[in-house]
């Protein structure tokens, strides 16, 4: 199995590649940059990029990531990837519950302090903003019609089995 590496954008603009096993993953993609002038000097400024919270084992998070990558939008976001039940996951769940929301992933912090959820809602929003038709993306359609569809079937079957079991 190939080792997964994580790319981390440093504050100074440099990029570090970190082995996946060393972190509760914090991936920062390239943020939009602009030039500002001050007394004739040019300096780089970095606008904050929206943050996406992705649970590593979540098929809905993978669906969003496939869309963003295939649509060419992935570099517009910073990513926090976490494992089920880890500190990041627990903190995000608590944050959502405090805001009166049902914890759900993926989650997007498009406005500081506010988390939005709903895979299809996020995909539709980002597709509309970028003028991308998700139906035109072959990998996304392959995933939705195959692995993702089968996952949904197995999830529903497991739920039915659990509700049929005597307590």
C-alpha positions in Angstrom: 0.0 0.0 0.0 1.6 3.3 -1.0 2.3 5.8 1.8 0.1 8.8 1.9 1.7 12.2 2.4 0.2 15.4 3.4 1.0 18.8 2.0 1.0 21.6 4.4 1.2 25.3 3.4 3.4 27.2 5.9 2.6 30.8 6.9 5.7 32.0 4.9 4.3 30.4 1.7 6.6 27.4 1.7 5.2 23.9 1.4 6.0 21.0 3.6 5.2 17.3 2.9 4.5 15.4 6.0 4.0 11.6 6.3 0.4 10.8 7.0 1.2 8.7 10.0 2.7 11.7 11.9 -0.4 13.8 12.2 -3.9 14.5 12.9 -3.9 15.9 9.4 -4.1 19.6 8.8 -3.7 20.3 5.1 -3.7 23.9 3.9 -4.1 24.2 0.1 -2.8 27.2 -1.8 -4.8 30.2 -0.7 -5.6 33.0 -3.1 -2.8 35.6 -3.1 -2.7 39.3 -4.0 -0.1 42.0 -4.1 -0.2 45.0 -1.8 2.1 48.0 -2.2 3.6 50.1 0.5 6.0 52.9 0.0 6.9 51.4 -3.5 7.5 47.9 -2.2 5.5 44.9 -3.2 4.6 42.4 -0.6 2.5 39.2 -0.8 -0.7 39.0 1.2 -2.7 35.9 1.8 -6.5 35.9 2.0 -7.8 33.3 4.4 -9.3 30.3 2.5 -12.5 28.5 3.6 -11.8 25.4 5.7 -13.3 21.9 5.0 -13.5 19.3 7.7 -13.2 15.8 6.3 -13.5 12.6 8.3 -11.0 10.1 6.8 -13.4 7.1 6.7 -16.4 9.0 5.5 -17.8 8.2 2.0 -19.6 11.6 2.0 -16.3 13.4 2.6 -14.7 11.5 -0.2 -17.5 12.4 -2.5 -17.0 16.1 -1.8 -13.2 15.8 -2.2 -13.6 14.0 -5.5 -15.9 16.8 -6.8 -13.5 19.5 -5.7 -10.5 17.8 -7.2 -12.2 16.9 -10.5 -13.8 20.3 -10.8 -10.4 22.0 -10.3 -11.6 23.7 -7.1 -9.5 21.9 -4.5 -6.9 24.6 -4.1 -9.5 27.1 -3.0 -9.8 25.5 0.4 -7.8 24.5 3.5 -8.5 21.0 4.8 -8.6 19.4 8.2 -8.7 15.7 7.9 -9.4 13.6 11.0 -10.2 10.2 12.2 -13.5 9.0 13.7 -13.5 9.7 17.5 -10.2 11.6 17.6 -9.8 15.0 19.4 -10.6 17.0 16.3 -13.7 15.0 15.6 -14.9 15.3 19.2 -14.3 19.1 19.2 -16.2 19.6 15.9 -19.1 17.5 17.1 -19.3 19.5 20.3 -19.1 22.7 18.3 -22.0 21.6 16.1 -24.1 20.5 19.0 -23.6 23.8 20.8 -24.8 25.6 17.7 -27.9 23.4 17.7 -26.9 21.4 14.7 -26.8 17.6 14.2 -23.1 16.7 13.8 -22.5 15.7 10.2 -19.5 15.6 7.8 -18.1 16.9 5.6 -18.4 20.3 7.2 -17.3 23.7 5.7 -16.4 26.8 7.5 -17.0 29.3 4.8 -17.7 32.2 7.2 -15.5 32.3 10.3 -17.3 30.6 13.2 -20.1 29.0 11.1 -20.1 25.4 9.9 -22.2 24.3 7.0 -22.9 20.6 6.3 -24.7 18.5 3.7 -22.5 16.9 1.0 -24.9 17.6 -1.9 -25.7 21.1 -0.7 -22.0 21.9 -0.5 -21.3 20.4 -4.0 -24.2 22.3 -5.5 -23.1 25.5 -3.9 -19.5 25.2 -5.1 -20.5 24.0 -8.5 -22.9 26.9 -9.0 -20.3 29.4 -7.8 -17.7 28.0 -10.2 -20.0 27.4 -13.1 -19.3 23.6 -13.0 -21.9 20.9 -13.9 -21.3 18.0 -11.5 -23.0 15.7 -14.1 -20.1 16.4 -16.4 -17.5 15.0 -14.0 -16.8 11.3 -14.9 -15.0 10.3 -11.7 -17.7 11.8 -9.5 -20.4 10.0 -11.5 -18.4 6.7 -11.3 -18.1 7.0 -7.6 -21.8 8.0 -7.1 -23.0 5.2 -9.2 -20.7 2.5 -7.8 -19.0 2.5 -4.5 -21.1 5.3 -3.0 -24.4 3.7 -4.1 -23.3 0.3 -2.7 -22.2 1.9 0.6 -25.7 3.5 0.9 -27.3 0.1 0.3 -25.1 -1.6 2.9 -25.8 1.2 5.4 -29.5 0.8 5.1 -29.3 -3.0 5.3 -27.2 -2.8 8.5 -29.6 -0.3 10.0 -32.5 -2.6 9.3 -30.7 -5.5 10.8 -29.9 -3.6 14.0 -33.5 -2.4 14.4 -34.7 -6.0 13.9 -32.5 -7.4 16.6 -34.1 -8.0 20.0 -32.7 -5.8 22.8 
